[in-house]
Amino acid sequence: MPDGAQTMPHQDSLTATPPDEADFARVLARAVRRRDFLGGAVSMGAAAFVLGAGGFVRGARADAPVFDFAQIPANTLDTVSVPKGYAWRVMASWGDPLWSAGVPFDPATRGNAESQALAFGDNNDGMELFSMQGRHVLCVNHEYVNKPVMFGNRAEGLPENTDDVRKGMSGHGVSIVELTAGERGWAVQKDAPWNRRITVATPMLLRGPAAGHALVRTAADPKGERVLGTMNNCGSGRTPWGTYLTCEENFNGYFSSSDTDRELSATERRYGIGHKDRGYGFARVDERFDIARHPNEPHRFGYVVEIDPFDPGAAPVKRTALGRFKHENAEVVLSESGHVVVYMGDDERGEFLYRYVSKGRYAGNGEGGDLLDEGTLYVAKFNDDFSGEWLALTPERLGMSDAEICVMTRIAASKAGATTMDRPEWIAAHPSKAEVYCALTNNKNRGRKPNASGDATPVGGPNPRKGNLYGQIVRWKPEAGDHAAPTFRWDLFAMAGNPVVHSDAYAGSANITSENMFNSPDGLAFDGRGRLWIQTDGKYSDKGDFAGMGNNQMLVADPNSGEIRRFMVGPKECEITGLCWDADYKTMFVGVQHPGEKGGSHFPDGGDSVPRSCVIAVTKDDGTPVG
């Protein structure tokens, strides 16, 4: 997610007392120590599963991670930079028509509601490629719309009329496109039968414990079983049975109140729902976004949504059992006994890290959506001795019903006493061993302010720096190598920082150098060789604390040695986000989001063109696998 721009303001004003300097140094020294993980002192079980072309395959192992490219330097160019021997090209950009009935992107008007409904959405984020019987479908999230660009033909850079608002609505959601191979590689197939746009207006189903509960019933849906649309779709995931998971993040920014004197409830404040939206104006054309008229409508957003990429007639399903919060991505693995396990982060300062474990087991028969409806949701507690435990969010522990836990998950996690984290973003599970990584992107409030519920954010554990500007990547290994185990061991794989500017904790961990430094790790993904790819969404000022870091970038790490190399640098004012590969890893699909968000880019077309978010395809000149 964009740093700052999409984060809702906090309601709190309390200040947590940080530990003294000696204690801070002690905690930091312990947190960056990796002996237990890299030296083999902790005995871990074998891997559970790896995602292959046919789903999750038990016992698969990856090749030893190696680098076969020279690291590229940081820069502030308005283009994509990749190593020598690699090439990139744009595959799909905001506004590109997906059907012949659409029209080419018009830089003068930036399109209208009708054209956007038939076109690739804005600010693409998480994505996954699916294949079946020789056909290939790419599912791509659209987190939000870059208002100053989409409405750049308006005086205020905001929607001015009903058509503008509806255009913005259609810019959100998910684009599903079929890809075909040609002389230049993969390309979007216009008019393909599987092409599909899912937006704020798409009918969907509510399933799981919250479905039908009074908290999700509205005048338009008195049974509480159906909802229109999905929005602010950030990270993604995929299931063993071949479906796509899209995750709703900053949904609160789209609701407003026609009654500005209306007192906000504790739940609304906890989720950042306020009297004003973030400038999208949805309530102007659809009253369900007016909380004064429809106070339950926000309870119907903030979920993981399951989509069948090969069945355009199937309604997407919001899986409420996975909890309601600002979801980043959904990393799905299988436990030793076949239970579906979903790791999820809540991307806001001082929020929590979650895990879901299904009650039933996956039978390996290609069916399993219902496994995401009945199970137990957990929240993580990290201890300073590098141990951790999963706290079950159950009625017995919390005095809340299952439905209340699913709708007011943040409140449940606070009651459970979980560890407040530095904005948990993408989570990635190693493909050949039970080891999980999470990007904690940054937290300027660490050790200074509690979260929106008043939970303390002390310095320590996996969050060892006060006023954390740079972020870190935490890693854990479940007990006995079983993702369903109640406990785990953790360490910090990397602490981002600037060793040129700082010589203390803000220089970063030992594997951060002046050559590979970065800030705000966000997207994470493993390739088939067991290498961890790291995408950033941070400060690109290239000044002060961020001097020498350049534009946002993508790096790759060897989990065994801890070595990190920079592979890509994006254009000006962008975020690099969303990552997947084709089956043979010869093409890497990467998202470039909001280039020119402050007016300083003309990527990808150059000149004085309108900047456009896009998906690029990266290949190696010799035709071998990327990276």
VODOLUM-324070 format. One line per 4 residues: their letters; for each residue x, y, z of C-alpha. Coordinates in Angstrom, 2 decimals. Layout:
REM VODOLUM-324070
a) X Y Z | ...
END
This chain:
REM VODOLUM-324070
mpdg) 0.00 0.00 0.00 | 1.18 3.58 -0.53 | 3.08 4.96 2.44 | 1.02 7.56 4.23
aqtm) -1.46 8.37 1.48 | -3.74 5.42 2.16 | -3.16 5.02 5.90 | -6.04 6.33 7.95
phqd) -5.21 8.82 10.73 | -5.11 7.43 14.24 | -7.57 8.54 16.90 | -5.10 8.13 19.73
slta) -2.91 10.64 21.53 | -1.27 8.56 24.27 | 2.47 7.99 24.27 | 4.06 4.70 25.20
tppd) 7.23 4.84 27.27 | 10.16 3.24 25.41 | 12.81 1.22 27.22 | 16.02 2.94 28.21
eadf) 18.95 2.95 25.80 | 20.73 0.03 27.45 | 17.63 -2.14 27.29 | 17.01 -1.12 23.68
arvl) 20.54 -2.13 22.70 | 20.05 -5.49 24.42 | 16.77 -6.20 22.66 | 18.16 -5.12 19.30
arav) 21.25 -7.28 19.64 | 19.09 -10.30 20.39 | 16.61 -9.57 17.62 | 19.15 -9.36 14.81
rrrd) 21.01 -12.50 15.89 | 20.31 -15.27 13.41 | 22.41 -18.08 14.91 | 19.43 -20.29 15.71
flgg) 18.10 -20.08 12.16 | 21.18 -19.88 9.98 | 23.44 -22.03 12.13 | 21.01 -24.89 12.49
avsm) 20.60 -24.73 16.27 | 16.83 -25.04 15.93 | 15.72 -28.37 14.53 | 12.81 -27.93 12.14
gaaa) 10.65 -30.49 10.42 | 10.48 -31.06 6.69 | 8.42 -28.82 4.48 | 4.75 -29.46 4.13
fvlg) 3.84 -28.36 0.62 | 4.92 -26.35 -2.42 | 2.71 -24.75 -5.02 | 3.12 -26.28 -8.43
aggf) 1.25 -26.22 -11.71 | -1.28 -28.68 -10.38 | -1.66 -27.19 -6.90 | 0.10 -27.94 -3.62
vrga) 2.48 -30.90 -3.91 | 3.64 -32.70 -0.80 | 7.36 -33.05 -0.23 | 8.56 -31.04 -3.26
rada) 12.00 -29.44 -2.88 | 13.56 -26.45 -4.59 | 17.09 -26.08 -5.95 | 19.66 -24.34 -3.79
pvfd) 19.21 -20.57 -4.11 | 21.85 -18.87 -6.26 | 22.20 -15.51 -7.96 | 23.11 -15.34 -11.62
faqi) 22.92 -11.59 -12.14 | 25.00 -8.60 -11.15 | 23.31 -6.31 -8.64 | 22.14 -3.02 -10.13
pant) 22.65 0.33 -8.37 | 19.88 2.44 -6.89 | 18.73 5.31 -9.11 | 16.06 7.98 -9.59
ldtv) 15.38 7.45 -13.29 | 11.86 7.55 -14.70 | 11.99 4.04 -16.08 | 12.40 0.43 -15.02
svpk) 15.99 -0.72 -14.53 | 16.95 -4.42 -14.61 | 20.34 -6.20 -14.74 | 22.37 -6.65 -17.90
gyaw) 21.03 -9.60 -19.85 | 17.41 -8.94 -18.91 | 14.59 -7.07 -20.62 | 11.15 -5.78 -19.66
rvma) 8.09 -4.65 -21.53 | 4.64 -3.37 -20.62 | 1.95 -6.02 -20.86 | -1.16 -4.18 -19.54
swgd) -1.71 -0.58 -18.44 | -4.52 1.28 -16.73 | -7.22 2.06 -19.28 | -6.27 -0.59 -21.85
plws) -9.53 -2.07 -23.24 | -10.03 -5.77 -22.56 | -12.79 -6.11 -25.16 | -13.25 -4.78 -28.68
agvp) -16.29 -2.86 -27.47 | -13.92 -0.70 -25.43 | -11.94 2.26 -26.71 | -8.21 3.01 -26.51
fdpa) -7.06 5.04 -23.53 | -7.68 8.77 -24.06 | -5.01 10.88 -22.30 | -7.15 14.01 -22.63
trgn) -10.20 12.71 -20.77 | -8.59 9.70 -19.01 | -11.72 7.82 -20.06 | -15.20 7.76 -18.60
aesq) -17.33 5.34 -16.59 | -18.31 3.34 -19.68 | -14.79 2.96 -21.03 | -13.29 2.14 -17.62
alaf) -15.82 -0.64 -17.07 | -14.38 -2.35 -20.16 | -10.73 -1.65 -19.38 | -7.85 -2.68 -17.16
gdnn) -8.17 -1.03 -13.75 | -5.86 1.41 -12.00 | -3.08 0.91 -9.42 | -2.57 -2.81 -10.00
dgme) -1.29 -4.72 -7.00 | -1.27 -8.44 -6.09 | -1.68 -10.93 -8.93 | -1.57 -14.65 -9.69
lfsm) -1.35 -16.68 -12.90 | -3.57 -19.75 -13.31 | -3.36 -22.43 -16.00 | -5.82 -25.11 -17.08
qgrh) -5.74 -27.34 -20.14 | -3.23 -25.14 -21.90 | -5.10 -21.89 -21.19 | -3.66 -19.18 -18.94
vlcv) -5.48 -16.55 -16.91 | -3.91 -13.69 -14.97 | -5.86 -12.23 -12.04 | -4.77 -8.72 -11.04
nhey) -5.88 -6.58 -8.09 | -6.54 -2.85 -8.33 | -5.93 -1.31 -4.93 | -7.30 2.19 -5.47
vnkp) -7.27 4.91 -8.12 | -4.63 7.59 -8.43 | -7.05 10.51 -8.17 | -4.74 13.34 -9.33
vmfg) -4.01 11.30 -12.47 | -7.38 9.65 -13.18 | -9.09 13.01 -12.68 | -6.20 15.08 -13.96
nrae) -8.54 16.74 -16.45 | -10.46 18.23 -13.51 | -9.40 21.44 -11.78 | -9.05 19.86 -8.34
glpe) -7.85 16.46 -9.49 | -10.99 14.93 -7.94 | -14.26 13.53 -9.34 | -16.59 16.37 -10.26
ntdd) -19.73 14.57 -11.42 | -21.57 11.27 -11.28 | -19.73 9.84 -14.27 | -16.38 10.69 -12.67
vrkg) -17.34 8.87 -9.47 | -18.52 5.83 -11.38 | -15.33 5.84 -13.42 | -13.40 5.73 -10.16
msgh) -15.55 2.86 -8.94 | -14.81 0.88 -12.08 | -11.10 1.53 -11.67 | -11.16 -0.53 -8.48
gvsi) -11.51 -4.28 -8.01 | -9.92 -7.04 -10.08 | -9.06 -7.57 -13.74 | -9.09 -11.16 -14.99
velt) -7.45 -11.58 -18.39 | -6.43 -14.49 -20.56 | -2.82 -14.51 -21.72 | -1.54 -16.03 -24.93
ager) 2.03 -16.65 -26.05 | 3.30 -14.82 -29.13 | 6.59 -13.84 -30.75 | 7.22 -11.24 -28.04
gwav) 6.08 -13.50 -25.23 | 2.91 -13.34 -23.19 | 0.19 -10.86 -24.20 | -3.35 -10.05 -23.09
qkda) -5.94 -11.69 -25.32 | -8.68 -9.17 -26.03 | -12.26 -10.56 -26.07 | -11.19 -13.84 -24.45
pwnr) -14.11 -15.70 -22.83 | -12.44 -15.59 -19.41 | -11.78 -11.86 -19.47 | -13.68 -10.29 -16.62
ritv) -13.85 -7.11 -14.57 | -14.87 -7.36 -10.92 | -15.66 -3.99 -9.36 | -17.48 -2.21 -6.56
atpm) -20.77 -3.18 -8.24 | -20.20 -6.93 -8.75 | -22.65 -9.19 -6.85 | -20.93 -11.37 -4.25
llrg) -21.79 -13.86 -1.53 | -21.06 -13.66 2.18 | -20.08 -16.98 3.72 | -18.72 -18.16 7.04
paag) -19.73 -17.28 10.62 | -20.69 -13.66 9.90 | -23.04 -14.50 7.01 | -26.65 -13.84 7.98
halv) -25.74 -12.17 11.27 | -27.47 -8.94 12.30 | -24.15 -7.09 11.97 | -24.08 -7.57 8.19
rtaa) -27.77 -7.17 7.37 | -28.86 -4.08 5.46 | -32.06 -2.73 3.93 | -30.94 -3.99 0.52
dpkg) -29.85 -7.35 1.95 | -32.07 -8.18 4.93 | -30.72 -11.75 5.07 | -27.11 -10.62 5.27
ervl) -25.96 -13.08 2.62 | -25.20 -10.97 -0.45 | -23.10 -7.87 -0.98 | -22.21 -5.68 -3.92
gtmn) -18.57 -5.33 -4.76 | -15.03 -5.39 -3.52 | -12.59 -2.50 -3.24 | -9.11 -1.52 -2.16
ncgs) -7.85 -4.91 -3.26 | -4.26 -5.11 -2.10 | -2.37 -8.39 -1.84 | -3.44 -11.72 -3.21
grtp) -3.23 -15.46 -2.68 | -4.16 -18.76 -4.25 | -5.69 -21.95 -2.94 | -4.75 -25.61 -3.47
wgty) -8.00 -26.04 -5.40 | -7.07 -23.40 -7.97 | -8.96 -20.28 -6.93 | -7.80 -16.70 -6.51
ltce) -7.86 -14.81 -3.22 | -8.09 -11.03 -3.35 | -7.73 -9.07 -0.13 | -9.65 -5.95 0.89
enfn) -7.43 -3.46 2.67 | -8.27 0.23 3.27 | -12.02 -0.12 2.74 | -12.72 2.50 5.41
gyfs) -11.63 5.33 3.11 | -14.73 5.00 0.93 | -17.42 5.60 3.56 | -18.77 8.94 4.71
ssdt) -21.71 10.33 6.71 | -24.40 12.70 5.56 | -24.89 13.49 9.25 | -21.64 15.09 10.34
drel) -22.88 15.32 13.94 | -23.41 11.57 14.13 | -21.36 10.05 16.96 | -19.01 7.38 15.70
sate) -19.15 3.98 17.39 | -16.12 2.38 19.02 | -16.02 -0.19 16.21 | -16.09 2.52 13.53
rryg) -13.26 4.37 15.24 | -11.27 1.14 15.58 | -11.54 0.59 11.83 | -10.97 4.21 10.81
ighk) -14.52 4.85 9.60 | -15.21 8.59 9.74 | -17.55 11.33 8.60 | -15.51 11.98 5.46
drgy) -14.16 9.64 2.82 | -10.80 9.95 1.07 | -12.15 11.96 -1.83 | -13.70 9.15 -3.88
gfar) -17.28 10.39 -3.44 | -18.93 6.96 -3.55 | -21.82 8.01 -1.31 | -22.74 10.70 -3.84
vder) -23.91 8.04 -6.29 | -24.62 5.06 -4.01 | -26.16 5.72 -0.62 | -24.95 2.42 0.84
fdia) -21.61 4.17 1.42 | -23.35 6.67 3.73 | -22.95 5.31 7.26 | -25.70 7.61 8.57
rhpn) -28.17 5.69 6.40 | -26.54 2.26 6.30 | -24.30 1.77 9.35 | -23.81 -1.95 8.68
ephr) -22.44 -1.56 5.16 | -18.79 -1.17 6.34 | -19.17 -4.52 8.13 | -19.49 -6.12 4.69
fgyv) -15.98 -5.07 3.60 | -12.52 -5.89 4.88 | -12.48 -9.58 3.95 | -10.61 -12.06 1.79
veid) -12.62 -12.69 -1.38 | -12.39 -15.99 -3.28 | -12.77 -15.95 -7.06 | -12.84 -18.85 -9.51
pfdp) -10.73 -17.59 -12.44 | -12.15 -20.17 -14.85 | -15.83 -19.67 -14.07 | -17.02 -16.17 -15.01
gaap) -20.55 -17.12 -13.97 | -19.60 -17.92 -10.39 | -20.16 -15.15 -7.84 | -17.08 -14.18 -5.81
vkrt) -17.31 -15.21 -2.15 | -16.28 -13.15 0.87 | -14.85 -15.64 3.38 | -15.70 -14.02 6.71
algr) -14.03 -16.78 8.77 | -10.68 -15.27 7.74 | -11.50 -12.13 9.71 | -12.23 -8.51 8.93
fkhe) -9.34 -6.06 8.95 | -7.06 -4.30 6.48 | -5.89 -7.43 4.71 | -2.59 -7.31 2.86
naev) -2.28 -10.77 1.30 | -3.36 -14.33 2.09 | -0.59 -16.94 2.08 | -2.09 -20.44 1.93
vlse) -0.24 -23.60 2.97 | -1.26 -27.03 4.19 | -0.40 -28.43 7.59 | 1.26 -31.79 8.11
sghv) -2.20 -33.35 8.50 | -3.77 -31.56 5.53 | -5.52 -28.67 7.26 | -5.68 -25.44 5.26
vvym) -3.62 -22.73 6.93 | -3.87 -19.07 5.86 | -1.38 -16.46 7.09 | -2.56 -12.83 6.96
gdde) -1.35 -9.39 8.05 | -3.34 -6.31 9.06 | -1.56 -3.38 7.43 | -1.85 -0.54 9.89
rgef) 0.49 0.75 12.57 | 0.27 -1.34 15.72 | -2.03 -3.98 14.26 | -1.66 -7.74 14.24
lyry) -0.52 -10.87 12.43 | -3.13 -13.63 11.97 | -3.41 -17.29 11.10 | -6.47 -19.33 10.14
vskg) -6.59 -23.14 10.46 | -9.45 -25.02 8.85 | -11.48 -27.56 10.81 | -11.55 -29.99 7.89
ryag) -8.72 -31.35 5.78 | -8.12 -30.80 2.09 | -8.75 -34.02 0.20 | -6.72 -33.06 -2.85
ngeg) -9.73 -33.40 -5.15 | -9.80 -29.83 -6.47 | -12.64 -28.79 -4.18 | -12.22 -26.91 -0.96
gdll) -13.76 -23.44 -0.77 | -15.89 -24.48 2.21 | -12.69 -25.18 4.13 | -12.35 -21.40 4.40
degt) -15.72 -21.14 6.20 | -15.22 -23.30 9.26 | -12.05 -23.18 11.31 | -10.22 -21.20 13.96
lyva) -8.71 -17.74 13.61 | -5.55 -17.04 15.63 | -3.45 -13.96 16.35 | 0.30 -13.96 16.97
kfnd) 2.12 -13.23 20.21 | 5.89 -12.80 19.92 | 8.11 -13.16 22.98 | 11.53 -11.57 23.51
dfsg) 13.15 -15.00 23.90 | 12.40 -15.74 20.22 | 9.45 -17.95 21.03 | 5.92 -17.24 19.89
ewla) 2.41 -18.59 20.19 | -0.84 -18.43 18.30 | -3.70 -17.15 20.46 | -7.05 -18.62 19.43
ltpe) -9.82 -16.07 18.86 | -12.72 -18.09 20.27 | -15.94 -17.28 22.12 | -14.63 -19.12 25.19
rlgm) -11.53 -16.93 25.39 | -13.08 -13.60 24.42 | -16.75 -13.63 25.37 | -17.67 -12.75 21.78
sdae) -19.69 -14.83 19.33 | -18.03 -16.36 16.27 | -19.77 -13.79 14.07 | -18.63 -10.90 16.26
icvm) -15.06 -12.17 16.13 | -15.21 -12.30 12.32 | -16.66 -8.79 11.98 | -14.75 -7.09 14.81
tria) -11.52 -9.03 14.49 | -9.28 -6.18 15.60 | -11.22 -5.83 18.83 | -10.97 -9.59 19.39
aska) -7.20 -9.55 18.82 | -6.76 -6.69 21.27 | -8.72 -8.62 23.89 | -6.52 -11.65 23.33
gatt) -3.36 -9.68 24.11 | -1.55 -10.12 20.79 | 1.70 -8.38 19.84 | 1.22 -5.04 18.11
mdrp) 3.30 -5.06 14.92 | 4.98 -2.56 12.60 | 2.38 -2.79 9.83 | 2.33 -6.46 8.73
ewia) 2.27 -6.53 4.93 | 2.84 -9.49 2.60 | 3.56 -12.93 4.04 | 5.42 -15.61 2.09
ahps) 5.98 -19.28 2.97 | 9.14 -21.03 1.84 | 8.39 -23.56 -0.93 | 10.46 -26.41 0.48
kaev) 10.52 -26.05 4.25 | 8.19 -24.87 7.00 | 9.45 -21.33 7.27 | 7.39 -18.16 6.90
ycal) 8.39 -14.52 6.31 | 6.43 -11.30 6.85 | 7.32 -7.77 5.78 | 6.86 -5.25 8.60
tnnk) 7.05 -2.20 6.43 | 7.54 0.67 8.94 | 5.91 2.33 11.94 | 6.67 5.92 12.86
nrgr) 4.51 5.46 15.99 | 6.51 2.55 17.44 | 7.34 3.40 21.06 | 5.51 6.71 20.73
kpna) 1.79 6.02 20.34 | -0.55 3.08 20.87 | -2.73 1.76 18.10 | -6.26 2.98 17.44
sgda) -7.59 0.83 20.29 | -5.07 2.07 22.84 | -2.93 -1.08 22.73 | 0.66 -0.26 23.64
tpvg) 3.37 -0.42 20.96 | 6.51 -0.95 23.06 | 9.95 -1.26 21.52 | 11.08 -4.88 21.58
gpnp) 10.68 -8.32 20.11 | 10.23 -8.27 16.33 | 9.68 -4.48 16.48 | 13.00 -3.35 18.01
rkgn) 13.31 0.27 16.84 | 11.52 3.35 18.13 | 9.92 5.45 15.38 | 10.70 2.76 12.81
lygq) 11.38 4.49 9.47 | 12.78 1.58 7.55 | 10.94 -1.63 8.39 | 12.10 -5.23 8.79
ivrw) 11.32 -8.79 7.74 | 10.39 -11.21 10.50 | 10.72 -14.95 10.01 | 9.26 -17.82 11.98
kpea) 9.34 -21.60 11.97 | 6.36 -23.53 13.34 | 6.92 -26.13 16.00 | 7.94 -29.50 14.50
gdha) 7.54 -28.01 11.02 | 3.74 -28.08 11.31 | 1.93 -24.92 10.21 | -1.00 -25.85 12.48
aptf) 1.20 -26.09 15.60 | 0.34 -23.73 18.49 | 3.87 -22.33 18.88 | 6.81 -21.16 16.77
rwdl) 10.35 -19.79 16.91 | 11.17 -16.46 15.27 | 14.02 -14.13 14.30 | 14.54 -11.09 12.11
fama) 15.78 -12.05 8.65 | 16.59 -8.45 7.75 | 16.26 -5.00 9.24 | 16.19 -2.37 6.52
gnpv) 18.23 0.75 7.15 | 20.79 3.22 5.86 | 24.38 2.36 6.85 | 25.64 5.43 4.98
vhsd) 23.64 7.85 7.13 | 23.48 5.89 10.41 | 25.90 3.85 12.49 | 23.38 2.63 15.08
ayag) 20.32 0.40 14.86 | 18.98 2.48 11.97 | 21.88 1.33 9.80 | 20.05 -1.99 9.54
sani) 21.11 -5.59 10.06 | 24.42 -7.07 8.95 | 23.06 -8.13 5.55 | 22.18 -4.52 4.68
tsen) 25.00 -2.60 3.00 | 25.48 0.68 1.17 | 25.05 -1.27 -2.08 | 21.73 -3.04 -1.39
mfns) 19.98 -0.76 1.14 | 16.25 -0.16 0.93 | 13.34 0.92 3.07 | 9.76 -0.23 3.67
pdgl) 9.68 -3.86 2.51 | 6.14 -4.61 1.32 | 5.58 -7.38 -1.23 | 7.17 -10.79 -0.63
afdg) 7.17 -13.90 -2.81 | 9.25 -17.05 -3.20 | 10.25 -18.40 -6.57 | 10.66 -22.08 -7.40
rgrl) 14.33 -22.02 -6.43 | 13.56 -20.97 -2.89 | 14.67 -17.35 -3.22 | 12.75 -14.59 -1.49
wiqt) 11.81 -11.59 -3.63 | 11.31 -8.31 -1.76 | 9.37 -5.36 -3.15 | 9.38 -1.91 -1.56
dgky) 6.81 0.82 -1.04 | 8.63 3.50 0.87 | 10.17 6.92 0.76 | 11.78 7.78 -2.57
sdkg) 13.07 11.25 -1.68 | 16.68 10.01 -1.96 | 17.51 12.54 0.76 | 18.18 12.62 4.49
dfag) 17.47 9.27 6.13 | 16.73 7.88 2.66 | 19.77 9.26 0.84 | 21.14 6.79 -1.69
mgnn) 18.05 4.57 -1.75 | 16.58 6.01 -4.94 | 13.20 4.94 -6.28 | 11.25 1.98 -4.96
qmlv) 12.75 -1.33 -5.99 | 12.72 -5.11 -5.97 | 15.46 -7.21 -4.43 | 16.04 -10.94 -4.04
adpn) 17.40 -12.72 -0.98 | 19.00 -16.07 -0.25 | 17.23 -17.32 2.91 | 20.18 -19.59 3.72
sgei) 23.02 -17.05 3.65 | 20.97 -13.90 4.22 | 22.51 -12.24 1.16 | 20.30 -9.65 -0.57
rrfm) 20.78 -8.21 -4.07 | 18.90 -5.48 -5.90 | 17.31 -6.77 -9.11 | 15.02 -3.95 -10.22
vgpk) 14.43 -0.23 -9.71 | 11.09 1.28 -10.64 | 10.27 4.67 -12.18 | 9.72 7.85 -10.22
ecei) 7.12 8.02 -7.45 | 5.97 4.44 -7.91 | 5.52 1.38 -5.74 | 6.78 -1.98 -6.98
tglc) 4.09 -4.49 -6.01 | 2.57 -7.74 -7.19 | 4.70 -10.60 -8.44 | 4.19 -13.99 -10.10
wdad) 5.76 -16.19 -12.73 | 4.74 -18.48 -15.55 | 5.16 -22.22 -15.07 | 8.79 -22.43 -16.22
yktm) 9.82 -19.16 -14.50 | 10.99 -17.72 -17.81 | 8.65 -14.73 -17.45 | 8.23 -12.71 -14.30
fvgv) 5.12 -10.52 -14.02 | 5.66 -7.41 -11.88 | 3.37 -4.53 -10.97 | 4.31 -0.86 -11.20
qhpg) 1.79 1.09 -9.15 | 1.04 4.84 -9.11 | 4.06 6.16 -11.04 | 3.97 9.94 -10.83
ekgg) 1.67 10.02 -7.80 | 3.09 13.48 -7.05 | 3.24 14.61 -10.67 | 6.88 13.74 -11.35
shfp) 6.64 10.78 -13.77 | 5.52 10.05 -17.31 | 6.02 6.29 -17.12 | 5.57 4.11 -19.13
dggd) 5.10 6.07 -22.35 | 7.55 8.91 -21.64 | 7.51 12.40 -23.08 | 4.70 14.43 -21.56
svpr) 2.32 11.45 -21.42 | -0.08 10.61 -18.60 | 1.57 8.22 -16.09 | -0.19 4.87 -15.91
scvi) 0.07 1.96 -13.52 | 0.90 -1.23 -15.36 | 1.98 -4.87 -15.29 | 5.33 -5.53 -16.92
avtk) 6.81 -8.81 -18.13 | 10.49 -9.40 -17.33 | 12.50 -11.97 -19.30 | 16.10 -13.05 -19.68
ddgt) 17.74 -12.47 -23.04 | 18.97 -16.06 -23.32 | 15.52 -17.51 -22.61 | 16.45 -19.15 -19.32
pvg) 14.54 -18.66 -16.05 | 14.52 -15.16 -14.56 | 16.82 -14.36 -11.67
END
